Amino acid sequence: MQSRGQWGARHFDKVIFNLPIPRFNTNNELHLSIADAAEEAQRVAALVQFPEGVKFQRARALVRKTLTEEGISQHINSLVARLLDGS
């Protein structure tokens, strides 16, 4: 679904608008589970220690690695997959 430019795929940020993402509903258990998982991800990410002078890209990679190691990324991905499948 991405457009391709001279150096590969681009405008990935616009692909999100093609997904069937429903509005948040406080009565939907799946929506609440995603929100809870996001809160847990934020809590864990806030505890990541960064080396002095770390660049943004490296800091982001460290947070992603930690969230993957903790199983949070996989959990969020499975919840979002359910949401997008309409389950």
N, C-alpha and C positions, 0 to 999 in steps of 0.2 A: 504493500500500500504506500510505500515511500516513493517520492520522486527521486530521480537519480541525476546527479550533476557530474561535472567533469571528474571530480575526486570521489565519487560514490554517492551513497544515499544521503539525503539532506531533508531538512524541514520535518524531522521526526516529531517535533513538538506539535505539529498540526494533525498528526495521525490520531491523536487522542480524541479529537472531535468526531471521528468516525466510529467510535466504540459506543455500544448501547449502555451507557452508564446511567442508572436511574438516580433520581434525586434521593438524598439521604432521608430515611424514614425512621424515626425513633421507635416505631412499633415493629420494625423488621429486625429479627434476631441476627441475621447475617450482617446487616449494616452495623449493628452494635458490636458484633465480633470483630469486624474490620477496624472500627474505631478503637476498641480495646487493644487490638494488636498494634495499631499505630502508636498508642500511648506507651506500650511496652517498648516498642522500637525507639521511641524518643528517649525513654528513660535509660535504655542500654547505650544508645549513641552518646548521651550526655556524659557517660562514665569513661568513654574512650580517652586514653591519654595520648597526646600528640607530642612528638619530638619538638624541641625548640626550633622555631623558624620554618615549620612544615608548610609546604605549599598546599593550596586548596585541593588540587587533584589527588595528592598523596593522602591528605586528611580524609577526603571522601572515600578513597580506596580502603583506608583503615576502618572507617565506620562500616562500609559494606561488608568487609571481611568479618568483622565482629558480629554483625547481624546474621550473616550466613552461618558462622560457627555456633551461634546461640540457637539456630533453627528458626529465628524470627522471620527472616526473608522468605523461607520456604512456606511458613505458615501463612504469611500475608499473601504470597502468590497463590496458594491453594484457595484461600477465601475469595480473592478477586476473580480467580478462574470460575468459581461457583457463581459469583455475582454476574459475570459476563455471559455465562451459560444459561442464566435464568433459573438456576436450581434454588 
